[in-house]
Amino acid sequence: MATAVTLTREPVRQAIVLSAYGLSLGVLFVVVQAPDVAMSQLAVGTVVLPLIVVLAVHAARRHGEDR
């Protein structure tokens, strides 16, 4: 799935694929019996990181329009 994240060209869609990648990693950590790592991964990799990417893209586009 990491390859899918890098091959996605549009940043907003890339954030969505990144969120799915974080979710799949969280499920993998549950399967290998690491629930504490899984909870951290689900919180950060599925929610926080994609949100930061989307907000950064939005800010960059808005900053580009101001010029």
mmCIF file of the N, C-alpha and C atoms, coordinates in Angstrom:
data_MODEL
# 
_entry.id   MODEL 
# 
loop_
_atom_site.group_PDB 
_atom_site.id 
_atom_site.type_symbol 
_atom_site.label_atom_id 
_atom_site.label_alt_id 
_atom_site.label_comp_id 
_atom_site.label_asym_id 
_atom_site.label_entity_id 
_atom_site.label_seq_id 
_atom_site.pdbx_PDB_ins_code 
_atom_site.Cartn_x 
_atom_site.Cartn_y 
_atom_site.Cartn_z 
_atom_site.occupancy 
_atom_site.B_iso_or_equiv 
_atom_site.pdbx_formal_charge 
_atom_site.auth_seq_id 
_atom_site.auth_comp_id 
_atom_site.auth_asym_id 
_atom_site.auth_atom_id 
_atom_site.pdbx_PDB_model_num 
ATOM 1   N N  . MET A 1 1  ? 0.816  -1.203 0.000  1.00 0.00 ? 1  MET A N  1 
ATOM 2   C CA . MET A 1 1  ? 0.000  0.000  0.000  1.00 0.00 ? 1  MET A CA 1 
ATOM 3   C C  . MET A 1 1  ? 0.854  1.259  0.000  1.00 0.00 ? 1  MET A C  1 
ATOM 4   N N  . ALA A 1 2  ? 2.076  1.176  0.493  1.00 0.00 ? 2  ALA A N  1 
ATOM 5   C CA . ALA A 1 2  ? 2.947  2.355  0.475  1.00 0.00 ? 2  ALA A CA 1 
ATOM 6   C C  . ALA A 1 2  ? 3.231  2.780  -0.957 1.00 0.00 ? 2  ALA A C  1 
ATOM 7   N N  . THR A 1 3  ? 3.325  1.806  -1.860 1.00 0.00 ? 3  THR A N  1 
ATOM 8   C CA . THR A 1 3  ? 3.534  2.120  -3.266 1.00 0.00 ? 3  THR A CA 1 
ATOM 9   C C  . THR A 1 3  ? 2.333  2.859  -3.830 1.00 0.00 ? 3  THR A C  1 
ATOM 10  N N  . ALA A 1 4  ? 1.143  2.475  -3.418 1.00 0.00 ? 4  ALA A N  1 
ATOM 11  C CA . ALA A 1 4  ? -0.067 3.166  -3.879 1.00 0.00 ? 4  ALA A CA 1 
ATOM 12  C C  . ALA A 1 4  ? -0.077 4.618  -3.404 1.00 0.00 ? 4  ALA A C  1 
ATOM 13  N N  . VAL A 1 5  ? 0.407  4.854  -2.202 1.00 0.00 ? 5  VAL A N  1 
ATOM 14  C CA . VAL A 1 5  ? 0.468  6.231  -1.689 1.00 0.00 ? 5  VAL A CA 1 
ATOM 15  C C  . VAL A 1 5  ? 1.406  7.068  -2.547 1.00 0.00 ? 5  VAL A C  1 
ATOM 16  N N  . THR A 1 6  ? 2.559  6.514  -2.888 1.00 0.00 ? 6  THR A N  1 
ATOM 17  C CA . THR A 1 6  ? 3.527  7.295  -3.667 1.00 0.00 ? 6  THR A CA 1 
ATOM 18  C C  . THR A 1 6  ? 3.117  7.455  -5.122 1.00 0.00 ? 6  THR A C  1 
ATOM 19  N N  . LEU A 1 7  ? 2.329  6.529  -5.654 1.00 0.00 ? 7  LEU A N  1 
ATOM 20  C CA . LEU A 1 7  ? 1.914  6.625  -7.056 1.00 0.00 ? 7  LEU A CA 1 
ATOM 21  C C  . LEU A 1 7  ? 0.692  7.518  -7.255 1.00 0.00 ? 7  LEU A C  1 
ATOM 22  N N  . THR A 1 8  ? 0.000  7.862  -6.190 1.00 0.00 ? 8  THR A N  1 
ATOM 23  C CA . THR A 1 8  ? -1.147 8.760  -6.280 1.00 0.00 ? 8  THR A CA 1 
ATOM 24  C C  . THR A 1 8  ? -0.634 10.184 -6.493 1.00 0.00 ? 8  THR A C  1 
ATOM 25  N N  . ARG A 1 9  ? -1.139 10.855 -7.495 1.00 0.00 ? 9  ARG A N  1 
ATOM 26  C CA . ARG A 1 9  ? -0.601 12.164 -7.877 1.00 0.00 ? 9  ARG A CA 1 
ATOM 27  C C  . ARG A 1 9  ? -1.266 13.341 -7.166 1.00 0.00 ? 9  ARG A C  1 
ATOM 28  N N  . GLU A 1 10 ? -2.569 13.308 -6.990 1.00 0.00 ? 10 GLU A N  1 
ATOM 29  C CA . GLU A 1 10 ? -3.271 14.436 -6.380 1.00 0.00 ? 10 GLU A CA 1 
ATOM 30  C C  . GLU A 1 10 ? -3.106 14.378 -4.860 1.00 0.00 ? 10 GLU A C  1 
ATOM 31  N N  . PRO A 1 11 ? -2.670 15.471 -4.233 1.00 0.00 ? 11 PRO A N  1 
ATOM 32  C CA . PRO A 1 11 ? -2.360 15.435 -2.798 1.00 0.00 ? 11 PRO A CA 1 
ATOM 33  C C  . PRO A 1 11 ? -3.538 15.065 -1.891 1.00 0.00 ? 11 PRO A C  1 
ATOM 34  N N  . VAL A 1 12 ? -4.725 15.500 -2.229 1.00 0.00 ? 12 VAL A N  1 
ATOM 35  C CA . VAL A 1 12 ? -5.877 15.179 -1.374 1.00 0.00 ? 12 VAL A CA 1 
ATOM 36  C C  . VAL A 1 12 ? -6.194 13.687 -1.457 1.00 0.00 ? 12 VAL A C  1 
ATOM 37  N N  . ARG A 1 13 ? -6.157 13.137 -2.647 1.00 0.00 ? 13 ARG A N  1 
ATOM 38  C CA . ARG A 1 13 ? -6.370 11.692 -2.792 1.00 0.00 ? 13 ARG A CA 1 
ATOM 39  C C  . ARG A 1 13 ? -5.233 10.916 -2.147 1.00 0.00 ? 13 ARG A C  1 
ATOM 40  N N  . GLN A 1 14 ? -4.043 11.465 -2.206 1.00 0.00 ? 14 GLN A N  1 
ATOM 41  C CA . GLN A 1 14 ? -2.904 10.821 -1.580 1.00 0.00 ? 14 GLN A CA 1 
ATOM 42  C C  . GLN A 1 14 ? -3.101 10.752 -0.061 1.00 0.00 ? 14 GLN A C  1 
ATOM 43  N N  . ALA A 1 15 ? -3.693 11.777 0.519  1.00 0.00 ? 15 ALA A N  1 
ATOM 44  C CA . ALA A 1 15 ? -3.981 11.763 1.949  1.00 0.00 ? 15 ALA A CA 1 
ATOM 45  C C  . ALA A 1 15 ? -5.013 10.688 2.289  1.00 0.00 ? 15 ALA A C  1 
ATOM 46  N N  . ILE A 1 16 ? -5.979 10.481 1.403  1.00 0.00 ? 16 ILE A N  1 
ATOM 47  C CA . ILE A 1 16 ? -6.989 9.442  1.637  1.00 0.00 ? 16 ILE A CA 1 
ATOM 48  C C  . ILE A 1 16 ? -6.349 8.060  1.571  1.00 0.00 ? 16 ILE A C  1 
ATOM 49  N N  . VAL A 1 17 ? -5.483 7.849  0.579  1.00 0.00 ? 17 VAL A N  1 
ATOM 50  C CA . VAL A 1 17 ? -4.779 6.566  0.466  1.00 0.00 ? 17 VAL A CA 1 
ATOM 51  C C  . VAL A 1 17 ? -3.846 6.376  1.656  1.00 0.00 ? 17 VAL A C  1 
ATOM 52  N N  . LEU A 1 18 ? -3.223 7.456  2.112  1.00 0.00 ? 18 LEU A N  1 
ATOM 53  C CA . LEU A 1 18 ? -2.364 7.393  3.300  1.00 0.00 ? 18 LEU A CA 1 
ATOM 54  C C  . LEU A 1 18 ? -3.157 6.985  4.532  1.00 0.00 ? 18 LEU A C  1 
ATOM 55  N N  . SER A 1 19 ? -4.378 7.462  4.636  1.00 0.00 ? 19 SER A N  1 
ATOM 56  C CA . SER A 1 19 ? -5.239 7.075  5.746  1.00 0.00 ? 19 SER A CA 1 
ATOM 57  C C  . SER A 1 19 ? -5.579 5.591  5.683  1.00 0.00 ? 19 SER A C  1 
ATOM 58  N N  . ALA A 1 20 ? -5.869 5.098  4.493  1.00 0.00 ? 20 ALA A N  1 
ATOM 59  C CA . ALA A 1 20 ? -6.145 3.665  4.335  1.00 0.00 ? 20 ALA A CA 1 
ATOM 60  C C  . ALA A 1 20 ? -4.909 2.834  4.660  1.00 0.00 ? 20 ALA A C  1 
ATOM 61  N N  . TYR A 1 21 ? -3.742 3.334  4.290  1.00 0.00 ? 21 TYR A N  1 
ATOM 62  C CA . TYR A 1 21 ? -2.492 2.659  4.618  1.00 0.00 ? 21 TYR A CA 1 
ATOM 63  C C  . TYR A 1 21 ? -2.296 2.603  6.130  1.00 0.00 ? 21 TYR A C  1 
ATOM 64  N N  . GLY A 1 22 ? -2.585 3.697  6.819  1.00 0.00 ? 22 GLY A N  1 
ATOM 65  C CA . GLY A 1 22 ? -2.490 3.716  8.281  1.00 0.00 ? 22 GLY A CA 1 
ATOM 66  C C  . GLY A 1 22 ? -3.456 2.745  8.925  1.00 0.00 ? 22 GLY A C  1 
ATOM 67  N N  . LEU A 1 23 ? -4.651 2.648  8.361  1.00 0.00 ? 23 LEU A N  1 
ATOM 68  C CA . LEU A 1 23 ? -5.638 1.706  8.874  1.00 0.00 ? 23 LEU A CA 1 
ATOM 69  C C  . LEU A 1 23 ? -5.177 0.268  8.690  1.00 0.00 ? 23 LEU A C  1 
ATOM 70  N N  . SER A 1 24 ? -4.618 -0.033 7.526  1.00 0.00 ? 24 SER A N  1 
ATOM 71  C CA . SER A 1 24 ? -4.147 -1.396 7.287  1.00 0.00 ? 24 SER A CA 1 
ATOM 72  C C  . SER A 1 24 ? -2.969 -1.747 8.200  1.00 0.00 ? 24 SER A C  1 
ATOM 73  N N  . LEU A 1 25 ? -2.104 -0.785 8.467  1.00 0.00 ? 25 LEU A N  1 
ATOM 74  C CA . LEU A 1 25 ? -1.016 -1.039 9.405  1.00 0.00 ? 25 LEU A CA 1 
ATOM 75  C C  . LEU A 1 25 ? -1.554 -1.274 10.809 1.00 0.00 ? 25 LEU A C  1 
ATOM 76  N N  . GLY A 1 26 ? -2.577 -0.519 11.202 1.00 0.00 ? 26 GLY A N  1 
ATOM 77  C CA . GLY A 1 26 ? -3.191 -0.727 12.512 1.00 0.00 ? 26 GLY A CA 1 
ATOM 78  C C  . GLY A 1 26 ? -3.783 -2.115 12.644 1.00 0.00 ? 26 GLY A C  1 
ATOM 79  N N  . VAL A 1 27 ? -4.440 -2.578 11.604 1.00 0.00 ? 27 VAL A N  1 
ATOM 80  C CA . VAL A 1 27 ? -4.999 -3.937 11.610 1.00 0.00 ? 27 VAL A CA 1 
ATOM 81  C C  . VAL A 1 27 ? -3.874 -4.968 11.680 1.00 0.00 ? 27 VAL A C  1 
ATOM 82  N N  . LEU A 1 28 ? -2.794 -4.729 10.947 1.00 0.00 ? 28 LEU A N  1 
ATOM 83  C CA . LEU A 1 28 ? -1.651 -5.642 10.988 1.00 0.00 ? 28 LEU A CA 1 
ATOM 84  C C  . LEU A 1 28 ? -1.057 -5.724 12.393 1.00 0.00 ? 28 LEU A C  1 
ATOM 85  N N  . PHE A 1 29 ? -0.964 -4.601 13.077 1.00 0.00 ? 29 PHE A N  1 
ATOM 86  C CA . PHE A 1 29 ? -0.434 -4.613 14.442 1.00 0.00 ? 29 PHE A CA 1 
ATOM 87  C C  . PHE A 1 29 ? -1.354 -5.374 15.390 1.00 0.00 ? 29 PHE A C  1 
ATOM 88  N N  . VAL A 1 30 ? -2.651 -5.302 15.169 1.00 0.00 ? 30 VAL A N  1 
ATOM 89  C CA . VAL A 1 30 ? -3.583 -6.086 15.991 1.00 0.00 ? 30 VAL A CA 1 
ATOM 90  C C  . VAL A 1 30 ? -3.377 -7.577 15.731 1.00 0.00 ? 30 VAL A C  1 
ATOM 91  N N  . VAL A 1 31 ? -3.175 -7.929 14.470 1.00 0.00 ? 31 VAL A N  1 
ATOM 92  C CA . VAL A 1 31 ? -2.975 -9.339 14.116 1.00 0.00 ? 31 VAL A CA 1 
ATOM 93  C C  . VAL A 1 31 ? -1.713 -9.893 14.770 1.00 0.00 ? 31 VAL A C  1 
ATOM 94  N N  . VAL A 1 32 ? -0.652 -9.105 14.822 1.00 0.00 ? 32 VAL A N  1 
ATOM 95  C CA . VAL A 1 32 ? 0.590  -9.573 15.433 1.00 0.00 ? 32 VAL A CA 1 
ATOM 96  C C  . VAL A 1 32 ? 0.621  -9.313 16.940 1.00 0.00 ? 32 VAL A C  1 
ATOM 97  N N  . GLN A 1 33 ? -0.532 -9.033 17.495 1.00 0.00 ? 33 GLN A N  1 
ATOM 98  C CA . GLN A 1 33 ? -0.750 -8.882 18.938 1.00 0.00 ? 33 GLN A CA 1 
ATOM 99  C C  . GLN A 1 33 ? 0.061  -7.747 19.561 1.00 0.00 ? 33 GLN A C  1 
ATOM 100 N N  . ALA A 1 34 ? -0.018 -6.588 18.956 1.00 0.00 ? 34 ALA A N  1 
ATOM 101 C CA . ALA A 1 34 ? 0.581  -5.379 19.506 1.00 0.00 ? 34 ALA A CA 1 
ATOM 102 C C  . ALA A 1 34 ? -0.499 -4.308 19.597 1.00 0.00 ? 34 ALA A C  1 
ATOM 103 N N  . PRO A 1 35 ? -1.442 -4.461 20.529 1.00 0.00 ? 35 PRO A N  1 
ATOM 104 C CA . PRO A 1 35 ? -2.591 -3.545 20.564 1.00 0.00 ? 35 PRO A CA 1 
ATOM 105 C C  . PRO A 1 35 ? -2.222 -2.106 20.924 1.00 0.00 ? 35 PRO A C  1 
ATOM 106 N N  . ASP A 1 36 ? -1.197 -1.905 21.741 1.00 0.00 ? 36 ASP A N  1 
ATOM 107 C CA . ASP A 1 36 ? -0.811 -0.539 22.080 1.00 0.00 ? 36 ASP A CA 1 
ATOM 108 C C  . ASP A 1 36 ? -0.241 0.199  20.875 1.00 0.00 ? 36 ASP A C  1 
ATOM 109 N N  . VAL A 1 37 ? 0.565  -0.487 20.086 1.00 0.00 ? 37 VAL A N  1 
ATOM 110 C CA . VAL A 1 37 ? 1.106  0.109  18.867 1.00 0.00 ? 37 VAL A CA 1 
ATOM 111 C C  . VAL A 1 37 ? -0.022 0.320  17.852 1.00 0.00 ? 37 VAL A C  1 
ATOM 112 N N  . ALA A 1 38 ? -0.962 -0.609 17.806 1.00 0.00 ? 38 ALA A N  1 
ATOM 113 C CA . ALA A 1 38 ? -2.095 -0.491 16.887 1.00 0.00 ? 38 ALA A CA 1 
ATOM 114 C C  . ALA A 1 38 ? -2.933 0.742  17.208 1.00 0.00 ? 38 ALA A C  1 
ATOM 115 N N  . MET A 1 39 ? -3.175 0.979  18.488 1.00 0.00 ? 39 MET A N  1 
ATOM 116 C CA . MET A 1 39 ? -3.967 2.156  18.867 1.00 0.00 ? 39 MET A CA 1 
ATOM 117 C C  . MET A 1 39 ? -3.255 3.442  18.478 1.00 0.00 ? 39 MET A C  1 
ATOM 118 N N  . SER A 1 40 ? -1.946 3.492  18.691 1.00 0.00 ? 40 SER A N  1 
ATOM 119 C CA . SER A 1 40 ? -1.180 4.676  18.307 1.00 0.00 ? 40 SER A CA 1 
ATOM 120 C C  . SER A 1 40 ? -1.203 4.866  16.796 1.00 0.00 ? 40 SER A C  1 
ATOM 121 N N  . GLN A 1 41 ? -1.037 3.777  16.065 1.00 0.00 ? 41 GLN A N  1 
ATOM 122 C CA . GLN A 1 41 ? -1.051 3.843  14.607 1.00 0.00 ? 41 GLN A CA 1 
ATOM 123 C C  . GLN A 1 41 ? -2.402 4.304  14.088 1.00 0.00 ? 41 GLN A C  1 
ATOM 124 N N  . LEU A 1 42 ? -3.469 3.787  14.663 1.00 0.00 ? 42 LEU A N  1 
ATOM 125 C CA . LEU A 1 42 ? -4.799 4.190  14.215 1.00 0.00 ? 42 LEU A CA 1 
ATOM 126 C C  . LEU A 1 42 ? -5.042 5.670  14.486 1.00 0.00 ? 42 LEU A C  1 
ATOM 127 N N  . ALA A 1 43 ? -4.577 6.151  15.620 1.00 0.00 ? 43 ALA A N  1 
ATOM 128 C CA . ALA A 1 43 ? -4.787 7.564  15.949 1.00 0.00 ? 43 ALA A CA 1 
ATOM 129 C C  . ALA A 1 43 ? -3.950 8.472  15.054 1.00 0.00 ? 43 ALA A C  1 
ATOM 130 N N  . VAL A 1 44 ? -2.672 8.164  14.939 1.00 0.00 ? 44 VAL A N  1 
ATOM 131 C CA . VAL A 1 44 ? -1.768 9.047  14.209 1.00 0.00 ? 44 VAL A CA 1 
ATOM 132 C C  . VAL A 1 44 ? -1.823 8.792  12.705 1.00 0.00 ? 44 VAL A C  1 
ATOM 133 N N  . GLY A 1 45 ? -1.675 7.538  12.294 1.00 0.00 ? 45 GLY A N  1 
ATOM 134 C CA . GLY A 1 45 ? -1.573 7.225  10.872 1.00 0.00 ? 45 GLY A CA 1 
ATOM 135 C C  . GLY A 1 45 ? -2.870 7.312  10.106 1.00 0.00 ? 45 GLY A C  1 
ATOM 136 N N  . THR A 1 46 ? -3.985 7.143  10.800 1.00 0.00 ? 46 THR A N  1 
ATOM 137 C CA . THR A 1 46 ? -5.267 7.150  10.111 1.00 0.00 ? 46 THR A CA 1 
ATOM 138 C C  . THR A 1 46 ? -5.957 8.503  10.176 1.00 0.00 ? 46 THR A C  1 
ATOM 139 N N  . VAL A 1 47 ? -5.715 9.259  11.246 1.00 0.00 ? 47 VAL A N  1 
ATOM 140 C CA . VAL A 1 47 ? -6.441 10.513 11.431 1.00 0.00 ? 47 VAL A CA 1 
ATOM 141 C C  . VAL A 1 47 ? -5.529 11.736 11.357 1.00 0.00 ? 47 VAL A C  1 
ATOM 142 N N  . VAL A 1 48 ? -4.537 11.791 12.216 1.00 0.00 ? 48 VAL A N  1 
ATOM 143 C CA . VAL A 1 48 ? -3.758 13.019 12.383 1.00 0.00 ? 48 VAL A CA 1 
ATOM 144 C C  . VAL A 1 48 ? -2.898 13.336 11.159 1.00 0.00 ? 48 VAL A C  1 
ATOM 145 N N  . LEU A 1 49 ? -2.108 12.383 10.703 1.00 0.00 ? 49 LEU A N  1 
ATOM 146 C CA . LEU A 1 49 ? -1.202 12.648 9.580  1.00 0.00 ? 49 LEU A CA 1 
ATOM 147 C C  . LEU A 1 49 ? -1.942 13.036 8.303  1.00 0.00 ? 49 LEU A C  1 
ATOM 148 N N  . PRO A 1 50 ? -2.978 12.301 7.876  1.00 0.00 ? 50 PRO A N  1 
ATOM 149 C CA . PRO A 1 50 ? -3.709 12.756 6.676  1.00 0.00 ? 50 PRO A CA 1 
ATOM 150 C C  . PRO A 1 50 ? -4.361 14.131 6.858  1.00 0.00 ? 50 PRO A C  1 
ATOM 151 N N  . LEU A 1 51 ? -4.831 14.422 8.069  1.00 0.00 ? 51 LEU A N  1 
ATOM 152 C CA . LEU A 1 51 ? -5.418 15.735 8.330  1.00 0.00 ? 51 LEU A CA 1 
ATOM 153 C C  . LEU A 1 51 ? -4.370 16.834 8.170  1.00 0.00 ? 51 LEU A C  1 
ATOM 154 N N  . ILE A 1 52 ? -3.167 16.600 8.663  1.00 0.00 ? 52 ILE A N  1 
ATOM 155 C CA . ILE A 1 52 ? -2.090 17.585 8.515  1.00 0.00 ? 52 ILE A CA 1 
ATOM 156 C C  . ILE A 1 52 ? -1.747 17.788 7.043  1.00 0.00 ? 52 ILE A C  1 
ATOM 157 N N  . VAL A 1 53 ? -1.718 16.708 6.270  1.00 0.00 ? 53 VAL A N  1 
ATOM 158 C CA . VAL A 1 53 ? -1.425 16.821 4.839  1.00 0.00 ? 53 VAL A CA 1 
ATOM 159 C C  . VAL A 1 53 ? -2.501 17.645 4.135  1.00 0.00 ? 53 VAL A C  1 
ATOM 160 N N  . VAL A 1 54 ? -3.761 17.366 4.414  1.00 0.00 ? 54 VAL A N  1 
ATOM 161 C CA . VAL A 1 54 ? -4.852 18.106 3.767  1.00 0.00 ? 54 VAL A CA 1 
ATOM 162 C C  . VAL A 1 54 ? -4.812 19.583 4.165  1.00 0.00 ? 54 VAL A C  1 
ATOM 163 N N  . LEU A 1 55 ? -4.564 19.868 5.426  1.00 0.00 ? 55 LEU A N  1 
ATOM 164 C CA . LEU A 1 55 ? -4.482 21.265 5.865  1.00 0.00 ? 55 LEU A CA 1 
ATOM 165 C C  . LEU A 1 55 ? -3.292 21.978 5.233  1.00 0.00 ? 55 LEU A C  1 
ATOM 166 N N  . ALA A 1 56 ? -2.162 21.299 5.088  1.00 0.00 ? 56 ALA A N  1 
ATOM 167 C CA . ALA A 1 56 ? -0.990 21.905 4.456  1.00 0.00 ? 56 ALA A CA 1 
ATOM 168 C C  . ALA A 1 56 ? -1.248 22.192 2.983  1.00 0.00 ? 56 ALA A C  1 
ATOM 169 N N  . VAL A 1 57 ? -1.903 21.264 2.294  1.00 0.00 ? 57 VAL A N  1 
ATOM 170 C CA . VAL A 1 57 ? -2.234 21.482 0.879  1.00 0.00 ? 57 VAL A CA 1 
ATOM 171 C C  . VAL A 1 57 ? -3.190 22.656 0.742  1.00 0.00 ? 57 VAL A C  1 
ATOM 172 N N  . HIS A 1 58 ? -4.172 22.724 1.610  1.00 0.00 ? 58 HIS A N  1 
ATOM 173 C CA . HIS A 1 58 ? -5.131 23.827 1.572  1.00 0.00 ? 58 HIS A CA 1 
ATOM 174 C C  . HIS A 1 58 ? -4.429 25.164 1.817  1.00 0.00 ? 58 HIS A C  1 
ATOM 175 N N  . ALA A 1 59 ? -3.531 25.198 2.799  1.00 0.00 ? 59 ALA A N  1 
ATOM 176 C CA . ALA A 1 59 ? -2.801 26.440 3.098  1.00 0.00 ? 59 ALA A CA 1 
ATOM 177 C C  . ALA A 1 59 ? -1.893 26.839 1.948  1.00 0.00 ? 59 ALA A C  1 
ATOM 178 N N  . ALA A 1 60 ? -1.251 25.862 1.327  1.00 0.00 ? 60 ALA A N  1 
ATOM 179 C CA . ALA A 1 60 ? -0.358 26.173 0.199  1.00 0.00 ? 60 ALA A CA 1 
ATOM 180 C C  . ALA A 1 60 ? -1.155 26.707 -0.986 1.00 0.00 ? 60 ALA A C  1 
ATOM 181 N N  . ARG A 1 61 ? -2.296 26.109 -1.248 1.00 0.00 ? 61 ARG A N  1 
ATOM 182 C CA . ARG A 1 61 ? -3.130 26.602 -2.365 1.00 0.00 ? 61 ARG A CA 1 
ATOM 183 C C  . ARG A 1 61 ? -3.649 28.002 -2.079 1.00 0.00 ? 61 ARG A C  1 
ATOM 184 N N  . ARG A 1 62 ? -4.037 28.246 -0.830 1.00 0.00 ? 62 ARG A N  1 
ATOM 185 C CA . ARG A 1 62 ? -4.547 29.568 -0.474 1.00 0.00 ? 62 ARG A CA 1 
ATOM 186 C C  . ARG A 1 62 ? -3.435 30.614 -0.545 1.00 0.00 ? 62 ARG A C  1 
ATOM 187 N N  . HIS A 1 63 ? -2.250 30.217 -0.123 1.00 0.00 ? 63 HIS A N  1 
ATOM 188 C CA . HIS A 1 63 ? -1.112 31.131 -0.186 1.00 0.00 ? 63 HIS A CA 1 
ATOM 189 C C  . HIS A 1 63 ? -0.745 31.438 -1.645 1.00 0.00 ? 63 HIS A C  1 
ATOM 190 N N  . GLY A 1 64 ? -0.882 30.455 -2.510 1.00 0.00 ? 64 GLY A N  1 
ATOM 191 C CA . GLY A 1 64 ? -0.592 30.652 -3.938 1.00 0.00 ? 64 GLY A CA 1 
ATOM 192 C C  . GLY A 1 64 ? -1.595 31.579 -4.601 1.00 0.00 ? 64 GLY A C  1 
ATOM 193 N N  . GLU A 1 65 ? -2.824 31.570 -4.149 1.00 0.00 ? 65 GLU A N  1 
ATOM 194 C CA . GLU A 1 65 ? -3.851 32.451 -4.713 1.00 0.00 ? 65 GLU A CA 1 
ATOM 195 C C  . GLU A 1 65 ? -3.637 33.898 -4.276 1.00 0.00 ? 65 GLU A C  1 
ATOM 196 N N  . ASP A 1 66 ? -3.036 34.106 -3.109 1.00 0.00 ? 66 ASP A N  1 
ATOM 197 C CA . ASP A 1 66 ? -2.820 35.457 -2.601 1.00 0.00 ? 66 ASP A CA 1 
ATOM 198 C C  . ASP A 1 66 ? -1.759 36.214 -3.387 1.00 0.00 ? 66 ASP A C  1 
ATOM 199 N N  . ARG A 1 67 ? -0.891 35.504 -4.050 1.00 0.00 ? 67 ARG A N  1 
ATOM 200 C CA . ARG A 1 67 ? 0.201  36.175 -4.784 1.00 0.00 ? 67 ARG A CA 1 
ATOM 201 C C  . ARG A 1 67 ? -0.265 36.711 -6.067 1.00 0.00 ? 67 ARG A C  1 
# 
